[in-house]
Amino acid sequence: MSSNSYSTCLVPDPWLRIAVLTSGRLLLAAGLILILTLELGVALRAAACLAWYLAGSRELARIERGFESCLAIRLSSEGEIAVLNSDLEWLPATLQDGSMVLRNIAWLRLKTAAGENIVELLRGQTRQSQNWRRLQVIWRHIGAEG
């Protein structure tokens, strides 16, 4: 392996996944409460609640499917991204808009070659994790391109 080429492998935290799904469910409920308090006709509020619930449930189901199909994420210094699926196969993926990496937390939005959307909330410490340190360096290159 050349000195210019290296990668990092990040494993999602199950507790962060629970936090993402829980916050999504709470926001879905808050949206329903907000719609119910609007000064609109009963039929319009019912239609808006139904639309909100269907859209929110669909999005939460999509996120959950992505969680089930992602065991790890590998990013290389060349900008290549791969997702380890539940069949233990590395599938190529592309970085989507809305991804960001901060000092101790990252939100990655990926799309696999098979068309599956994956979102992951990740956390790490640069002093404690070599993989997190590598992510910070790699992100300076691939994050700036996106």
C-alpha positions in Angstrom: 0.0 0.0 0.0 1.4 3.4 -1.0 1.8 6.1 1.6 -0.8 8.2 -0.3 -3.5 5.6 -0.1 -5.2 4.6 3.1 -8.7 4.1 4.4 -10.8 4.1 7.5 -13.5 1.7 8.5 -16.3 2.9 10.8 -18.8 0.7 12.6 -22.2 2.3 13.5 -23.1 2.7 17.1 -26.4 0.9 17.9 -27.2 3.5 20.6 -26.9 6.3 18.0 -29.3 4.4 15.7 -31.8 4.1 18.6 -31.4 7.9 19.1 -32.1 8.6 15.4 -35.1 6.4 15.3 -36.5 7.7 18.6 -36.1 11.3 17.6 -37.7 10.6 14.3 -40.7 9.0 16.0 -41.0 11.9 18.5 -40.8 14.5 15.6 -43.5 12.5 13.8 -45.7 12.7 16.9 -44.9 16.4 17.4 -45.9 17.1 13.8 -49.2 15.4 14.3 -49.9 17.4 17.4 -49.0 20.6 15.6 -51.3 19.8 12.6 -54.1 19.1 15.0 -53.8 22.5 16.6 -54.0 24.4 13.3 -57.2 26.4 12.7 -58.3 24.4 9.7 -61.4 22.4 9.0 -61.6 18.9 10.5 -61.3 17.2 7.1 -58.3 19.2 6.1 -56.5 18.5 9.4 -57.3 14.8 9.1 -55.9 14.8 5.5 -52.8 16.7 6.7 -52.3 14.3 9.6 -52.6 11.3 7.3 -50.1 12.7 4.8 -47.7 13.7 7.5 -48.0 10.2 9.1 -47.5 8.4 5.8 -44.5 10.5 4.8 -42.9 10.2 8.2 -43.5 6.5 8.5 -42.1 5.9 5.1 -38.9 7.9 5.9 -38.4 6.1 9.2 -38.9 2.7 7.5 -36.3 3.7 4.8 -33.8 4.7 7.5 -34.4 1.5 9.4 -33.9 -0.6 6.2 -30.6 1.2 5.7 -29.6 0.4 9.3 -30.3 -3.2 8.7 -28.2 -3.3 5.6 -25.1 -1.5 6.9 -22.6 -3.2 9.2 -19.7 -0.9 8.5 -18.6 2.0 6.2 -15.2 2.2 4.6 -13.8 5.4 3.1 -10.6 5.6 1.3 -8.3 8.6 0.7 -9.1 8.3 -3.1 -12.7 9.1 -2.3 -14.0 5.5 -2.7 -16.8 4.5 -0.3 -18.1 1.1 0.4 -20.7 -0.3 2.7 -20.5 -3.7 4.3 -24.0 -5.3 4.0 -25.7 -8.0 6.0 -24.3 -10.6 3.5 -20.8 -9.5 4.5 -20.2 -8.0 1.0 -18.6 -4.6 0.4 -20.8 -2.6 -1.9 -19.7 0.6 -3.6 -21.5 3.7 -2.4 -21.6 7.4 -3.2 -21.7 10.3 -0.8 -25.0 12.2 -0.9 -25.6 15.9 -0.2 -26.3 16.7 3.4 -23.4 14.6 4.8 -21.1 16.3 7.3 -18.2 15.5 9.5 -17.5 17.6 12.6 -14.9 17.1 15.3 -16.7 14.4 17.3 -19.8 13.5 15.3 -20.6 12.8 11.7 -23.8 12.4 9.7 -23.2 10.4 6.5 -25.8 10.0 3.7 -24.8 7.3 1.3 -26.4 5.6 -1.7 -25.2 2.1 -2.6 -24.8 0.9 -6.2 -28.0 -1.2 -5.7 -29.9 2.1 -5.0 -30.3 1.7 -1.3 -30.2 4.9 0.8 -28.2 4.7 4.0 -27.9 7.4 6.7 -25.6 7.0 9.7 -24.9 9.1 12.7 -21.4 8.3 13.9 -19.3 9.6 16.7 -15.6 9.3 17.7 -12.7 10.9 19.4 -9.5 11.7 17.4 -7.3 11.1 20.4 -8.8 7.6 21.0 -9.6 6.3 17.6 -7.2 6.0 14.7 -10.2 5.3 12.4 -11.9 8.6 13.5 -8.6 10.5 12.9 -8.4 9.0 9.4 -12.0 10.0 8.7 -11.1 13.6 9.6 -8.2 13.6 7.2 -10.1 11.9 4.4 -13.1 14.2 4.9 -10.9 17.2 4.2 -10.5 15.8 0.7 -13.8 14.2 -0.2 -16.0 16.5 1.8 -14.5 19.5 0.1 -15.4 18.0 -3.3 -19.0 17.4 -2.5 
